[in-house]
Amino acid sequence: MIQMREAEMVDELEHEIRLVNVQLEEKRREVKALEAIKKRLERKLEAV
């Protein structure tokens, strides 16, 4: 019984970790996009 509960808890934690990893990857993509925008804006400023 206790082993069953532990296995369920492990499954839940692994699921949560996968969700967090997906969110982390989304944030990394957002950061890359924002860095690209920043570079474009910096180039525009240099051109002025």
C-alpha positions in Angstrom: 0.0 0.0 0.0 2.7 2.5 1.0 4.8 1.5 -2.1 1.7 2.1 -4.3 1.2 5.6 -2.8 4.9 6.4 -3.3 4.7 5.3 -6.9 1.7 7.6 -7.4 3.6 10.5 -5.9 6.6 9.8 -8.1 4.3 9.8 -11.2 2.8 13.1 -10.1 6.1 14.7 -9.5 7.5 13.5 -12.9 4.4 14.9 -14.6 4.9 18.2 -12.8 8.6 18.3 -13.8 7.6 17.7 -17.5 5.1 20.6 -17.3 7.7 22.9 -15.8 10.2 21.9 -18.4 7.7 22.8 -21.2 7.1 26.2 -19.5 10.9 26.7 -19.2 11.4 26.0 -22.9 8.6 28.5 -23.8 10.3 31.1 -21.7 13.6 30.4 -23.4 12.0 31.0 -26.7 10.4 34.2 -25.5 13.8 35.4 -24.3 15.4 34.6 -27.6 12.7 36.6 -29.4 13.1 39.5 -27.1 16.9 39.5 -27.6 16.3 39.6 -31.3 14.0 42.5 -31.0 16.5 44.3 -28.8 19.3 43.8 -31.4 17.1 45.2 -34.1 16.2 48.2 -32.0 19.9 48.8 -31.1 20.8 48.7 -34.8 18.1 51.2 -35.6 19.4 53.5 -32.9 22.9 53.2 -34.3 21.6 54.2 -37.7 20.0 57.4 -36.4 
